[in-house]
Amino acid sequence: MHSTPKEPQVAVVRALRILRRSISKVGAIFHATTIATNMLMGQIGLRPPRCALITTKGFRDILEIGRQRRPELYNLFFERPRVLIPRRLRLEVDERTDYAGRILRRPKNEELALISKRLREMGVESVAISLINSYANPSNEIMIKNWLREELPGLYISVSSEVDNEYREYERTSTTVVNAFLMPVVAGYLGRLREAINEIFPGSKMLIMKSDGGVSDESYVSMMPISIIESGPAAGVIASGFIGGLVGDSNIISFDMGGTTAKSGAILNGRPIITTEYEVAGKIHCGRIVKGSGYPVRYPFIDLAEVSSGGGSIVWVDEAGGLRVGPISAGADPRPACYGLGGEEPTITDAHLILGRIGEETLLGGEMRISVDLARDAFREKVASISGYDIIEAARGAILLANTIMGKILRIVTIERGHDPRDFTMVAFGGAGPMHACPLAEELEIRKIIIPILPGIFSALGLVAAGFKHLYVRPIMRLLSELELDVLIETASMLEKAAEEDLGNLRIPLRDVRFSLYMEARYWGQGYELLVPLGDPRIIRNIDELAELFHRTHRMVYGYDMREEEIELVNIRLEVVGSVGRIRLASLRRGGREDPSSAIKEHRECYFETIDDFAKTPVYFRERLLAGDIIRGPAIIEQYDATTIVYPGWHAIVDAYGNIVLRREGDG
């Protein structure tokens, strides 16, 4: 099924119509999409909507000024990302709210009438409203919103106090602008998809995967499209956590390698690690997003690291004769050279083919034939003839380089976050992930790898394994020494009531819901906050207990505390997670064979860098393996959507659900 980038819902609808031939009724359809990311990255074929910004007089240029951060200090040619709303579409209103929420000046009706007229004349489709200090009192923003609703009923409106009601005006405005920019595209896409689903599967719910690893309905996502910017990658992390829970592992590293990129996330004690601020469409360097290179969005995102290293990453030689991999990819068109579809550049896929790790009849169960001769020709012409390496050396070097690049993202989500990767299990998936899992695990001394049943479409499992998830935030901005406990309890109660109302609208029973309360706090004078779990605030006896919680959390994260300093409580957060439904994986028939030779497809000469030589390697049909079967490396396990490579010194055992569990010899 080919994708349809210009009309992304078309391919989804085609797939649903095919599904309708065999299934007559569906209760819920879970969906992940990259449409928000594609829009921000400027994908050809997606028309950017005309957006406007309404802000307080004197703050028209906040999007350009930002934090005055220069992402690349010594790059004289660096250009900041294009501003989503040009200056002529940024309108000022003469209003003012002070830091404490006191309204000093209301917008005048004459001024609002003029703004409405200009928006109409300029053909604006969506507007962001972000006024100074509106997090403390949103009444001026609400007044403008209600006026525009009356005057311009078809206008999409994004209000900062509803999208991101926290202080720091630049981040709040940027988040609101990105939300407004995405609203017409995402709402239109989901609306068309909803109409098609109503026709094909009447009465079914549509739930959308969000960047925080939860799902929500299309009405929420249409109003908060910033919530789905990392929709697809989040699903893979949630699926990894589900598999980890299935086999009793609570600390998981997800490793997702596809055709263009490799991504990694971490799950600690059964919960994905979350970051509350993200830069979308930013430049990635060594797996990290370069600060200041994208658009700041303040919304919970699963903490992911990403590099441009995939099966389609092009292998090339630099001016000094050094071998390089990526970041450019051969993509789906024209694809790697071995596909014979016009691609001439050597890629990681071509390298695997030359080294015998995949065969000419491996892909899609043999339906897609590839050519080792074309792969060798590409390496000979584009690499060997320039660098002096022979073809095998070049292919071997490309694999080693790719592993080095991808090893960085595994370090980012573990070691750089203060976690020991040896305490984690790796879940490797994507079409190419299982081929690189063993050497990456060896590099970080990870003892256990899980290859799920269908690695190529594994992220889809995350969609149905995810629960409903919403976040509610209320700013406090007070020193703990000045805060009364009743204020905290009342604020938490207000957030719970708002959550219960939303859950009722979605018909999710409260018995299936988990409420988690947090405070965001910092020592007085610090620039950023620390997220501290609170539990039930009603069992906290006094403010001193809150202070002690913060001190302990600060010491755990940073290695020290400052008990003599004042603590400032910035926000109260309520995370609500509700179960959408329970899923179970089918058990696999028991085999328990020490040598499942009946599952062998062929033997192939395969190169392994750990022994620096080719070895005669058995190739197994994965679908013929049974629970308890043991395969000792070197070995290759092929299936329709992926290939798993069992390195020398490793062995694989098939678990009760059909997952392949890889361990180093001697590790059990």
C-alpha positions, 0 to 999 in steps of 0.5 A, spaced: 500 500 500 503 506 497 502 512 501 499 518 499 503 524 502 499 530 498 492 527 501 494 522 507 487 520 509 487 516 502 491 511 503 488 510 510 481 509 507 484 504 502 487 500 507 480 500 511 476 498 505 480 492 504 480 490 512 472 491 511 472 485 506 474 481 512 471 484 518 464 487 519 465 491 525 470 495 529 469 498 536 475 503 535 480 505 530 487 507 533 491 512 529 498 515 528 500 520 523 506 524 521 502 530 518 504 535 523 511 533 523 511 533 515 507 540 515 512 543 520 518 540 515 515 543 509 513 537 506 512 538 498 504 538 497 502 540 503 499 547 503 501 552 509 495 555 512 495 563 512 496 564 520 496 571 524 498 572 531 494 577 536 499 579 542 500 585 547 502 592 544 510 592 544 511 584 543 510 584 536 517 581 534 517 576 540 518 570 535 524 573 532 527 575 538 526 569 542 531 567 547 537 570 543 540 564 542 545 562 537 545 555 535 551 555 532 556 560 535 561 559 529 557 558 523 557 565 519 552 562 514 547 559 519 539 561 518 534 561 523 528 557 521 523 561 517 518 564 522 511 561 521 507 568 521 510 573 517 510 580 521 505 583 517 500 578 520 502 579 527 497 584 530 498 588 536 492 590 541 493 595 547 491 591 553 495 589 559 495 584 565 500 584 570 504 579 573 499 577 579 493 577 574 490 584 575 487 587 569 490 594 568 487 595 561 482 591 557 482 591 549 477 596 546 471 594 542 473 599 536 480 596 536 477 589 536 473 591 530 479 593 526 483 587 528 477 582 525 476 587 519 484 586 517 483 578 519 478 578 514 481 582 508 488 578 509 484 571 508 487 569 515 485 561 516 487 561 523 489 565 529 494 565 535 492 569 541 498 570 546 497 576 551 503 578 556 501 574 563 495 571 560 497 565 564 495 569 571 489 571 568 486 569 561 480 574 561 483 578 556 484 573 551 478 570 552 474 576 551 478 577 544 477 569 542 469 570 544 469 577 539 472 573 533 468 567 534 462 572 533 465 576 527 469 570 524 465 564 525 469 559 521 476 562 523 481 557 527 483 560 534 488 558 538 489 561 545 495 561 549 491 560 556 488 554 553 494 551 549 500 552 554 498 556 561 505 557 563 509 563 564 515 565 559 512 569 554 516 566 548 515 559 549 508 560 550 507 564 544 511 559 540 507 553 542 500 557 541 503 559 534 505 552 532 498 550 534 495 555 530 499 553 524 497 546 525 490 546 526 487 547 519 491 542 516 490 537 522 483 538 523 481 538 516 485 531 515 482 528 521 475 531 519 475 527 512 478 521 516 472 521 521 467 521 515 470 515 511 470 511 518 463 513 519 462 510 512 466 504 512 465 502 520 459 506 523 459 507 530 467 506 531 471 510 535 477 514 532 483 515 537 489 518 536 496 517 538 499 523 542 507 525 543 506 523 550 505 516 549 497 516 550 491 517 546 485 521 545 479 523 541 479 527 534 476 533 537 481 534 542 487 533 537 483 537 532 484 543 538 491 541 540 495 538 534 501 540 538 499 534 541 501 529 535 507 532 533 511 525 535 505 521 534 509 515 530 515 514 534 511 515 541 507 509 539 514 504 538 516 506 545 509 504 548 509 498 544 516 496 547 514 498 554 508 493 553 513 487 551 517 489 557 511 488 562 509 482 558 516 478 560 517 482 566 522 487 564 521 494 567 527 498 564 527 498 557 531 501 551 527 502 545 531 501 538 527 503 532 531 503 525 527 504 519 529 506 512 531 513 513 532 514 521 534 510 527 530 513 534 531 511 541 527 512 547 527 509 554 522 506 559 524 506 567 520 502 572 515 501 567 514 508 565 516 512 559 521 518 560 518 524 558 520 531 557 516 537 557 519 542 552 521 540 545 523 543 539 520 541 533 523 541 526 529 543 529 536 541 527 539 534 529 546 533 531 549 527 534 542 525 536 540 531 540 536 537 537 540 543 537 537 548 541 534 554 537 534 551 531 527 549 531 520 552 534 519 551 541 513 547 543 511 546 551 507 539 551 509 533 554 513 528 549 516 522 550 524 523 550 527 521 544 534 521 541 534 520 533 539 520 528 539 520 520 541 512 520 537 507 516 537 502 511 537 507 506 542 512 508 547 513 503 555 511 504 559 516 501 567 518 501 569 525 503 574 530 500 579 527 505 578 520 503 574 518 509 568 513 509 561 517 511 554 514 512 548 519 511 545 523 513 542 523 506 537 517 504 536 514 498 528 514 500 523 510 497 524 513 491 529 511 487 531 507 493 538 503 494 542 501 488 540 494 489 533 495 488 534 496 481 529 502 481 534 507 478 538 508 485 545 509 484 548 510 491 550 505 495 547 504 502 547 500 508 542 495 505 547 494 499 552 493 504 548 488 508 547 484 501 554 484 499 556 481 506 551 476 506 546 478 511 540 479 507 539 475 500 537 477 494 530 473 495 529 476 503 525 482 502 517 481 503 518 474 503 521 474 496 516 478 493 521 484 492 527 481 489 534 485 489 541 484 486 547 483 489 551 485 483 547 492 483 550 493 490 557 491 488 557 496 482 554 502 486 560 500 492 565 499 486 564 506 483 562 510 488 566 508 494 572 503 492 574 507 486 575 513 490 577 511 497 582 505 495 578 500 500 575 494 496 568 492 496 568 488 502 572 493 506 567 499 504 561 495 506 564 492 513 566 500 514 559 502 513 556 497 518 561 499 523 560 507 522 552 506 522 553 502 529 557 508 531 552 513 529 546 509 532 550 507 539 550 515 540 542 515 541 542 509 546 547 513 550 543 519 550 537 516 553 541 512 558 548 514 560 546 522 559 540 521 563 544 518 569 542 511 567 546 505 566 544 501 560 546 495 563 540 495 567 536 495 561 533 490 556 533 493 549 527 492 544 529 492 537 524 493 531 523 497 525 525 493 518 532 494 520 533 494 527 534 487 528 540 487 524 544 491 528 541 490 535 547 485 537 553 489 536 549 495 539 548 491 545 555 489 546 558 496 545 553 498 551 554 491 555 546 490 554 545 483 556 538 482 553 535 483 547 527 482 545 525 482 537 518 482 537 514 478 533 513 483 527 518 488 528 517 492 521 510 494 524 511 493 531 509 501 533 502 499 531 502 495 537 503 501 541 497 504 539 492 499 541 497 498 548 496 505 549 491 508 554 487 515 554 492 520 557 491 528 558 495 533 562 492 538 566 496 544 568 495 550 573 500 555 574 502 557 582 508 562 582 509 562 589 514 561 594 513 554 599 514 559 605 508 563 603 503 557 600 497 555 604 496 547 604 489 548 602 491 552 596 494 546 593 489 541 595 484 546 592 488 547 586 489 539 585 481 538 586 479 543 580 484 539 576 481 533 578 474 535 576 476 538 569 479 531 568 473 527 570 469 531 566 473 530 560 473 522 562 465 523 562 465 525 555 469 520 552 465 515 556 471 512 560 469 509 567 473 512 573 475 505 575 480 505 570 483 511 571 490 513 574 491 520 577 498 522 578 499 529 581 506 533 580 509 539 582 514 543 578 518 547 583 525 550 583 530 553 588 529 561 588 533 564 582 534 557 578 532 558 571 528 551 570 524 547 574 524 540 577 518 535 576 516 532 583 511 526 584 506 528 589 501 522 590 495 524 593 496 532 596 490 530 601 495 526 605 501 531 606 500 534 613 504 540 612 508 545 607 515 542 610 513 535 607 513 538 600 519 542 601 523 535 603 520 532 597 523 537 593 530 537 596 530 529 596 528 529 588 533 535 587 539 530 590 537 524 586 537 528 580 543 533 581 547 529 586 546 535 591 540 539 595 540 547 598 536 546 604 538 553 606 534 556 600 527 558 598 523 553 594 518 556 589 512 552 586 511 554 579 506 549 577 501 544 579 500 538 574 495 532 574 497 527 569 490 522 567 491 515 564 485 511 563 485 504 560 482 504 553 482 496 553 486 490 554 490 486 549 493 479 549 498 476 545 496 469 543 501 464 545 505 460 540 505 452 540 511 449 544 517 446 541 523 447 545 528 444 540 535 445 541 537 445 534 530 447 530 533 444 523 527 443 520 526 451 520 532 452 516 531 455 509 538 455 507 546 456 509 549 463 506 556 466 507 555 471 512 560 476 514 561 478 522 565 484 524 566 481 531 570 475 528 572 479 522 571 474 517 565 470 513 562 464 516 557 459 513 551 461 517 544 458 517 538 462 515 531 460 519 524 461 517 521 465 523 514 463 522 517 455 523 520 457 529 516 454 536 516 457 543 522 454 547 526 453 540 534 455 541 538 458 536 546 459 537 549 464 533 552 465 528 545 465 525 540 469 521 532 469 522 528 471 516 521 473 516 516 478 511 518 484 514 525 484 517 531 480 518 534 478 525 542 477 525 544 473 531 552 474 532 557 469 534 557 469 541 550 470 542 544 465 542 536 466 541 530 463 544 523 463 542 519 465 548 511 463 549 509 469 545 513 468 539 518 474 541 526 472 539 530 473 546 537 474 544 542 473 550 550 473 550 553 466 551 554 465 558 548 470 560 543 465 561 
